[in-house]
Amino acid sequence: MVTPEDIQAWIAEGMENSDVKVQGDGQHFEAVIISPEFIGKSLIQRHQMVYGVLGERMKSQIHALSMKTLTPDEL
Protein backbone atom coordinates (compact mmCIF):
# COMPACT_ATOMS: atom_id res chain seq x y z
CA MET A 1 0.00 0.00 0.00
CA VAL A 2 1.26 3.48 -0.87
CA THR A 3 1.73 5.83 2.06
CA PRO A 4 1.72 9.63 2.16
CA GLU A 5 5.44 9.40 2.98
CA ASP A 6 6.05 7.43 -0.24
CA ILE A 7 4.36 10.07 -2.38
CA GLN A 8 6.12 12.86 -0.51
CA ALA A 9 9.51 11.22 -1.14
CA TRP A 10 8.79 10.54 -4.83
CA ILE A 11 7.79 14.16 -5.48
CA ALA A 12 10.71 15.56 -3.47
CA GLU A 13 13.12 13.33 -5.40
CA GLY A 14 11.82 14.55 -8.75
CA MET A 15 11.49 18.21 -7.84
CA GLU A 16 14.60 19.42 -6.07
CA ASN A 17 14.37 22.47 -3.80
CA SER A 18 10.67 21.81 -3.23
CA ASP A 19 8.77 21.69 0.04
CA VAL A 20 6.32 18.79 -0.11
CA LYS A 21 3.66 17.76 2.41
CA VAL A 22 1.30 14.85 1.73
CA GLN A 23 -1.59 13.52 3.79
CA GLY A 24 -3.89 10.63 3.03
CA ASP A 25 -5.52 7.37 3.96
CA GLY A 26 -3.86 4.98 1.51
CA GLN A 27 -6.30 5.64 -1.33
CA HIS A 28 -7.01 9.39 -1.32
CA PHE A 29 -4.13 11.82 -0.90
CA GLU A 30 -3.74 15.58 -0.60
CA ALA A 31 -0.44 17.24 -1.43
CA VAL A 32 0.84 20.76 -0.92
CA ILE A 33 3.89 21.38 -3.09
CA ILE A 34 5.87 24.61 -2.92
CA SER A 35 8.49 24.89 -5.62
CA PRO A 36 10.40 27.58 -7.49
CA GLU A 37 10.00 25.31 -10.54
CA PHE A 38 6.35 26.46 -10.71
CA ILE A 39 7.28 30.10 -11.38
CA GLY A 40 5.72 31.23 -14.67
CA LYS A 41 3.69 28.02 -15.04
CA SER A 42 -0.11 27.73 -15.22
CA LEU A 43 -2.01 25.53 -12.78
CA ILE A 44 -2.37 22.82 -15.43
CA GLN A 45 1.36 22.95 -16.23
CA ARG A 46 2.19 22.66 -12.52
CA HIS A 47 -0.02 19.60 -12.11
CA GLN A 48 1.44 18.07 -15.26
CA MET A 49 4.92 18.51 -13.79
CA VAL A 50 3.92 16.60 -10.65
CA TYR A 51 2.16 13.89 -12.68
CA GLY A 52 5.34 13.60 -14.77
CA VAL A 53 7.42 13.06 -11.66
CA LEU A 54 5.03 10.38 -10.38
CA GLY A 55 4.80 8.73 -13.81
CA GLU A 56 3.24 5.27 -13.94
CA ARG A 57 2.58 5.36 -10.19
CA MET A 58 -0.40 7.64 -10.94
CA LYS A 59 -1.96 4.86 -13.02
CA SER A 60 -1.13 1.86 -10.90
CA GLN A 61 -0.45 2.83 -7.28
CA ILE A 62 -2.11 6.17 -6.50
CA HIS A 63 -5.90 6.12 -6.59
CA ALA A 64 -6.58 9.83 -6.07
CA LEU A 65 -4.31 12.81 -5.54
CA SER A 66 -5.44 16.39 -5.06
CA MET A 67 -2.77 19.07 -5.15
CA LYS A 68 -2.07 22.63 -4.18
CA THR A 69 0.93 23.77 -6.23
CA LEU A 70 2.48 27.06 -5.16
CA THR A 71 5.58 29.10 -5.81
CA PRO A 72 7.47 30.37 -2.73
CA ASP A 73 6.06 33.87 -3.41
CA GLU A 74 2.47 32.59 -3.34
CA LEU A 75 2.56 31.54 0.31
RABEL-V665564 format. One record per run of one state. SS is the DSSP state (a for helix, b for strand, c for the rest). FROM is the first residue (numbers start at 1). LEN is the number of residues. If there is no record, write none. Layout:
SS,FROM,LEN / SS,FROM,LEN
This chain:
c,1,3 / a,4,11 / c,15,4 / b,19,6 / c,25,3 / b,28,7 / c,35,1 / a,36,3 / c,39,4 / a,43,12 / c,55,2 / a,57,4 / c,61,3 / b,64,7 / c,71,1 / a,72,3 / c,75,1
